[in-house]
Amino acid sequence: MGELVTVRVCDGISRGFAVDARARIAAVVSGADALVESLRVRVGSVGPTGVLAQVNAEVDGRRIRVQEVAVDLGEALDRLADGLRGRMTVVASGWAPRPWPRRARSRGPAAAPSSVEAPPAGVPEVRAQQVRAQQVRAQQVRASEARARRWADPQAARTELPCAAGPQDIVRRKQAHLVWCSPDAAARTMDAMDFDIHLFTDPATETDAVVYRVGPTGYRLARTAAAGPPTRPIAPLTLSPSGAPELTENQAVERLAAAELPYLFFAQPGSRRGRVLYRRFDGRLGLIAGAS
């Protein structure tokens, strides 16, 4: 199975880690009951201290993605393997709405620990390293719980870590042919691909729309034009009562930065096509737009 796993590591990460990652991911899928294909792993750095790991795959013909950020390579690989295992189980057993609140993920450079107590004198170095690692993880858990509490409030969707310094420029643009599908299908895709927000076209209204993860239920639907709720949805959707604001790119960047939002759904002036401005893990901005 290892030869079927493609691993790409960015500059500054040892090639030996690529070998470990290939073996670890291959071990996760080797005993799977589902057919797992097209495994692609990518590992890179985020900011001065963070690691971003991602795996894409097809499970029984359905595309999935898992993306994790951590403070070191070992923890990133642990999280990636656990996330892949869980995502495969969900796909094989059938989709169900994810619980809320979720384990929150930060957008922005990974933060170094604020303060870690020194281990007692006389503790061997190996044990001292283990103590420091436990203290770091405990701080991360507390920070994650605090973020989850804020995310449970739809008015408090804020990034935990500082935004990139200086002007907020869009560094990546994606133009996609949006899929026409129900909000339920969009929610399933969002979960399978580990997205926080998913842009699609709603056939009931023939307008661009998004589903995104926010309280109180964990699933919310917004469209470029105001409309009523979908008919008998499976996902526990709440509905944004207003259409998306019509903004230029500069206006959208200013609004996202001023409100410290992780993403912003807006409509392009004139065409009213939906767009999503989002904050990447490195703190910079990306833009997703429907192809003309």
N, C-alpha and C positions, 0 to 999 in steps of 0.2 A: 504493500500500500504506500510505503514511503516514496516510491518513485512517481506516484500519482499526485503528490503534493508539491506545488510550486511555491517557493519561498523567495521573497525579495526583501533585502535589508538595505537601508539607506547608509550613506557614508557615516563613519564613526561607530558602526555596530559590527562586531566581529563576524566573520564568515562561519566560525565555529558555532555561533548562536543559531545561524540558519540551519545547521545540521540538527541541533537540539530541537528547534521548532518543528522541523519536518518530522522527526521521530515522535514528538509529543502529539502532534495533531493526527498523525497516522494511527497512533495507538488509540486515540479517542474514537475514531471512526471504524477501526478494524472489527469491533464486535457489534456494530450497529445492525439492527434488523432492517433498516431502510437502505435503499441504494443511494450512496453518496458519491458524487462525481465533481469534477472541475474544482478541486480544492486549491485555493490561491491564498497565500499568507503574505502579508506586507507588514513590516516593522520599521518604524522611523522615530526620530526624536521630536519632542514637543517642548519648545523653550529650552532653558538651560539644564533642567533636571528631569524632564518627563519623557515617557516612552509611550508611543501610540502603536497598538497592534490591531490588525484587522484580518479576518478570514472571510472569504466568499466561497460559497459552495452551492451545489444543487442537491437537494434531498428529495428523492422520489419525484424528480422533475421540477421541483419548486425551488426558486432561487432564495437563498438566505444570506445574511451577513451578520457578523458579530464584530463589534468595535469596542476596544477597551483602552483606557489610559491608566498608567501607573507610574510609580516613582522609580522603578528599576525593571530590568529585562525579565528577571525571574518572576516578579509579581505580575507583569504584563502577560507573560506566557501562561501563568496559572489561571488568571482571569479569562484569558482567551479560550483555554481548553474547557474550563467550566461553562463558559457561555455557549460554546459550540455544542457541548453535550446537552445542555438544557434546550437549546434551539432545535436540535435534531429530535429530541423527545417530543417537543410540542408539535412539530410538523408531522411526525409519525402518528401521534395520537389524535390529531385533529385540533383545529384552532379554537381557542376560547379566549375571551377578553382577559388581558393581563390585569393583575391587581393594582390598586392605587392606595397610597402613594408608592412610588417605585424607588429603587436605589438610584439616587441622583448622580448625574455625571457633570463635571465641570466643563465649561467652555473657556479656554484661555490657557496660558502656560501653566504647567504643573507647579504648584507651590512647594517650596522647601519647608520642612517642619519648622514651626515657629520656635519651639524650644524643646530640647530633649535632655533629660537629666542624665548626668554622667553615672555610669554603673559604679557600685561601691569599689573601693580600692581593694586590690588583691584578686579581683575576679579575672579568670583567664580571658585572653583576647577573644577567642572564639565565642565564649559565653557572653562577653561584653557586646560583641556585634549582635548576638541574638537578642539581648536585652534592648539595645537601641532600636532594632528592627521592630520589636514588639511595641515599643513606645510610639514609633512612627505610625504603625498601623492603627493603634488605639486613637491617635489624633485624627487619622483619616476617617475612621468610623464615626467619631464625634462630629467631624465636619460634614460627612455625608448625611448623617441624621438631621443636622441643622438645615442642610439644603433641601432634604426631602420635606421637612415641615414647611419651608417657604414655598416649594413647588405645589404643595397641596392646596394653596390659596391661588386661584386664577389671577388675582391682582398682584401676586408677588413672584412672578416668574422672572427671576433675576439671576445673573451669573454670579458665582461665588468669588471668582478670581478676577484680578484686574484685567481690563481690556488692553489691547496692544497700545503702546505709547504712540503719540503723534496722530496725524490725520488718519481717519478710518477709511482706507481705500479697499475697493473690491479687488481681491487678488485672484479669484477663480470664478469663472462663469460657466454655467451648464445650460445648454438649450436642449430640451427634451420634447419628444412627441408625447403629449400627455395621454394616458390611457383613459378611455371612457369606461367608468365602472361605478358601482354603487359605493356609498360611504362605507358599508360593511367590508366590501372587497378592498377598498383603500386602507381601512384599518388593519386588515390581515396582512397586506403588503408592508405597511409601516412596521408592524411587529416582526415579521419575518426578516426584514432588511435592517432592523435595529435603528430605524429612523426615529427622530423626535417629532418630525412633521413630514407630511407626504402630500405633494401637489398632484392633482388629477382633474379630470373633467367630469362633472356630475351630469349624467344623461337626463335626469328628471328635470333639470332646469337649463341644460345646455350651457352651463357656465363653469368656469374654472373654480376649483374649490380646494380646501385642505382639510385633512384631519390631523390633529396634533394631541400630544400627551399633556394634559393639564387637569387640575382638579375641577369639580369634586369627584368625577367618575373615572378620570384618566383618559377620556376620549371626547374631543370637541370638534364640531364641524363648523367651518366658515366658508362662505362663498363670496365671489366678487359682487354678486347682487343679492339683496335680501330675499329670502324665500322661506317657506314653511319647513317643518321637520320632515325627514324622510319617512316613508311608509314602513311600519313594522321593522325597524332595524334590530339586528341581533346584538351589536355592540351597544353599550350603555352610553349613547351619544348625548351630549348637551349641545345646544345650538347657539351660535353667535347670531343675535337678532339683526345685526346691521351688515350691510355689504362691506367688503374690504375698502379701505380708503384709497383714493386715487392719488398717487404720489410719483414724483420723479425719483430717479435713483438717489440723487443728492438728498432729497427730502427724506427718503426712507432711511438712508444712512444716519442722518441727523436724529431722526426719531428713535431708531434702535439704540444709538449711542446715548442719547439723553435719558432714555428709560432703562438702560442697561439690560435690554432684552436679549435672550439667546437667539431669537429669530423673529421675523416680522413678515406677515402676509399682506400684500398690497396689490393694487391694480395699476397697470400701465395706463397713463393718460391717453385718451383717444380710443385705443383698442379695447380697454378694460380687460386685457389678458392678465391672468394671475401670475404673480411673481413671489418668490420667497427669498428674502435676505436673511442670511444666517451667520452665526459666529462659529468659526472653525475652532478646533482644539488648540490651535496656536494663537488664538485671540484675534486673528485677522478675519476678514469677511468674505463670504461667497454668495453668489446669486444664482438661483434656479429660475428659469423662464421657460414657458411653453413655446415650442417652435411654431413659427407662423404657418 
